[in-house]
């Protein structure tokens, strides 16, 4: 190996020493989020006309009304919000005719008792403010040391884990607080539960919690483990996690913003530093104890059976049983269902408009594609003609979502192969993309931006300038990824020739997206079918032929560059005009609670993971009669992955797995 090749990575990393730091100060000296973010509400009772529309449109039943008499004896309905249920979709703000209920950009909602997250109308009328605790007093050496060295075992049970990721990246850097993420519950003192909990996942949580030494603390992200949240009517939802194990800190949000998680960490540090040792331990095994005996084949002396996931740092909430002969995989059996929520059935009980909020959550890693596929199918039935400006704005959102998803995957592949520095750099860049998405759509993770007929908001006047600045930054970083990763001989040796997927097998198994294109199949829905305004922009479909883990990862890196090129073209060509059309071609106007004509449609888009289709049936009512989702990961993970893992070394299982870019929530649905 030439000396120059050895020195290149050091030169690249050295550039970061003279650049502006990526890491945000925390607690924040000033907000690192945009003014447009949808956060805590503020209620103006003097403007309220008591129409109750906000409560009617709320998909989570988070808004309630208090009947109260004023000083004159007149009866009023006062609006109240339960933030243990609220998903911050903003539909209440959109429908309010008098602007009595508005959303601020305040994200900090943390409580030791979830009842504190219920805001009555008086509390809701107050301007939100952040009071950071003082961490100056100390109560003994042991509490001080314990508070400064939390060892955290993560269980990414659901969507909310996505906002814990930036704390690993350079943007927030959890290690400056003394926090350390570890794999073993036996060495940890904090259990961080990342969102939605199914009855199947609950058994795992109880098992992990019971193995942790005392004192131990449980922090829970998101509203689903508090009340069921968005999935309050799903049969598979554990709606009150504290019925089964004690919870020390509830972090509200859907998902909670990354800064809100940081605020919770600061509160936890203060509490432990002042002698808090956790709530009294109890365990409720009402749903049964954890067991996989029904899945494990007959034990043989020639083979070992081990588990991969769902609490493995490299698995997401996904589980496989691996049958090993020595260090090699003989058989891989997916064990799904840890994220099953019953999306398709839940959509039958929500209005056409409310489902916009729901569909993004099918895959938190690229929610924009799911709302785009859904509204496209609805528009075909309703006969809604989308204005050209809205089509262009949709492309910007979709491509930004593709970029952040691919950056997330690059970081995961880098971590799986031992390149932690690259993980921090790629995820730091991803935070810049999320900032841009939030500035455009008012949502950081779940944008809830597309509506049948167009989009909810136009872009701010200075959006173009901010977008071009961040896109140029991302394009520069691609060269760094080449030096640190793709031209690095260690990464090449770990990924080239590993998990090969031949072209014929990819076609036979219905693999789509970058995984298919890396095997030599030149198919991209944006180019081959064309939807929205993709026919107006010039881009190349990235195709490689090796079909291995390296090719799949490189394909995504090249697609990032193409997405940057697409967004730049769209911004330059962006037409004027309206951003939404509400008039349906078959008569009537589309609104929050309207019905659409009877009919049936299929609409497909190119998501970050491949072809995504929604099949919808309408009987002319205000809710769908039937919805079927064809996600991109079902065939890739449940059919192709077990075949690719045969004869692979066990150390390469995470490499093959993440090279396929799984989204467990998509195939579990």
KAHU-V826747 format. One record per backbone hydrogen bond with DSSP energy under -0.5 kcal/mol. NH is the residue of the N-H (numbers start at 1). CO is the residue of the C=O. Records with the same first field share a line. If there is no record, write none. Layout:
NH = CO / CO
This chain:
6 = 2
7 = 3
8 = 4
9 = 5
10 = 6
11 = 7
12 = 8
13 = 9
14 = 10
15 = 11 / 12
16 = 12 / 13
17 = 14
18 = 15
19 = 15
24 = 171
37 = 34
38 = 442
39 = 37 / 104
40 = 106
42 = 102
43 = 124
44 = 100
45 = 43
47 = 44
48 = 44
56 = 52
57 = 53
58 = 54
61 = 58
64 = 62 / 80
66 = 78
67 = 65
68 = 66 / 76
70 = 74
73 = 70
76 = 68
78 = 66 / 76
80 = 64
81 = 119
82 = 62
83 = 81 / 117
85 = 82
86 = 82
94 = 90
95 = 91
96 = 92
99 = 96
102 = 42 / 100
104 = 40 / 102
107 = 105
109 = 107
111 = 250
116 = 113
117 = 114
118 = 115
119 = 81 / 117
120 = 118
124 = 120
125 = 121
126 = 123
131 = 129
132 = 130
139 = 273
144 = 140
145 = 141
146 = 142
147 = 143
148 = 144
149 = 146
152 = 150 / 180
153 = 190
154 = 152 / 182
155 = 192
157 = 155
158 = 194
161 = 158 / 194
162 = 159
163 = 160
164 = 161
165 = 161
167 = 164
168 = 165
169 = 165
170 = 424
172 = 166 / 169
173 = 166 / 169
174 = 167
176 = 173
177 = 174
178 = 175
179 = 174
180 = 150
182 = 152
187 = 184
188 = 185
189 = 151
190 = 151
191 = 217
192 = 153 / 190
193 = 191 / 219
194 = 155 / 192
195 = 193
199 = 236
202 = 198
203 = 199
204 = 200 / 201
205 = 201
206 = 202
207 = 203
208 = 204
209 = 205
210 = 206
211 = 207 / 208
212 = 208 / 209
213 = 188
217 = 189
219 = 191
220 = 249
221 = 193
222 = 251
223 = 253
226 = 223
227 = 223
228 = 223 / 224
229 = 223
231 = 228
232 = 229
234 = 231
237 = 234
238 = 197
239 = 237
241 = 225
243 = 240
244 = 241
245 = 241
246 = 282
248 = 218
249 = 218
250 = 111
251 = 220
252 = 109 / 250
254 = 255
256 = 253
261 = 257
262 = 258
263 = 259
264 = 260
265 = 261
266 = 262
267 = 263
268 = 264
269 = 265
270 = 266
271 = 267
272 = 268
273 = 269
274 = 270
275 = 272
276 = 271
284 = 244
285 = 283
288 = 285
295 = 292
296 = 292
303 = 300
304 = 324
306 = 304 / 322
308 = 320
309 = 307
315 = 312
316 = 312
318 = 316
319 = 335
320 = 308
321 = 333
322 = 306 / 320
323 = 321 / 331
324 = 304 / 322
325 = 328
326 = 324
328 = 325
329 = 648
330 = 323
331 = 323
333 = 321
334 = 332
335 = 319
336 = 334
340 = 337
342 = 669
343 = 669
345 = 342
346 = 342
347 = 343
348 = 345
349 = 346
350 = 347
352 = 622
353 = 592
355 = 351
356 = 353
357 = 353 / 354
358 = 354
359 = 355
360 = 356
361 = 358
362 = 359
363 = 360
366 = 363
367 = 364
369 = 366
370 = 366
371 = 367
372 = 368
373 = 369
374 = 370
375 = 371
376 = 372
377 = 373
378 = 374
379 = 375
380 = 376
381 = 377
382 = 378
383 = 379
384 = 379
385 = 383
386 = 384
387 = 453
390 = 578
391 = 387
392 = 388
393 = 389
394 = 390
395 = 391
396 = 392
397 = 393
398 = 394
399 = 395
400 = 396
401 = 397
402 = 398
403 = 399
404 = 400
405 = 401
406 = 402
407 = 403
408 = 404
409 = 405
410 = 406
411 = 407
412 = 408
413 = 409
414 = 410
415 = 411
416 = 412
417 = 413
418 = 415
419 = 414
420 = 418
423 = 419
424 = 420
425 = 421
426 = 422
427 = 423
428 = 424
429 = 425
430 = 426
431 = 427
432 = 428
433 = 429
434 = 430
435 = 431
436 = 432
437 = 433
438 = 434
439 = 435
440 = 436
441 = 437
442 = 438
443 = 437
447 = 445
451 = 454
454 = 451
455 = 579
456 = 449
463 = 460
466 = 462
467 = 463
468 = 464
469 = 465
470 = 466
471 = 467
472 = 468
473 = 469
474 = 470
475 = 471
476 = 472
477 = 473
478 = 474
479 = 475 / 476
480 = 476
481 = 477
482 = 478
483 = 479
484 = 480
485 = 481
486 = 481
487 = 482
488 = 485
489 = 487
492 = 488
493 = 489
494 = 490
495 = 491
496 = 492
498 = 495
501 = 547
502 = 500
506 = 502
507 = 503
508 = 504
509 = 505
510 = 507
511 = 506
515 = 512
516 = 512 / 513
517 = 513
518 = 514
519 = 516
520 = 517 / 544
521 = 516
522 = 520
523 = 521
527 = 524
528 = 524
529 = 525
530 = 525
534 = 531
536 = 533
537 = 534
539 = 537
542 = 540
543 = 541
544 = 517
547 = 518
549 = 495 / 498
550 = 495
552 = 548
553 = 549
554 = 550
555 = 551
556 = 552
557 = 553
558 = 554
559 = 555
560 = 556
561 = 557
562 = 558
563 = 559
564 = 560
565 = 561
566 = 562
567 = 563
568 = 564
569 = 565
570 = 566
571 = 567
572 = 568
573 = 569
574 = 570
581 = 453
584 = 588
585 = 383
586 = 382
587 = 584
590 = 582
594 = 591
596 = 621
599 = 618
601 = 616
603 = 614
605 = 612
607 = 605 / 610
610 = 607
612 = 605
613 = 630
614 = 603
615 = 628
616 = 601 / 614
617 = 626
618 = 599
620 = 597
624 = 347 / 350
625 = 617
626 = 617
628 = 615
630 = 613
631 = 629
636 = 632
637 = 633
638 = 633 / 634
639 = 635
640 = 635
641 = 636
643 = 639 / 640
644 = 640
645 = 641
646 = 642 / 643
647 = 329
648 = 645
650 = 327
652 = 649
653 = 650
656 = 652
657 = 653
658 = 654
659 = 655
660 = 656 / 657
661 = 658
666 = 663
667 = 663
668 = 664
669 = 665
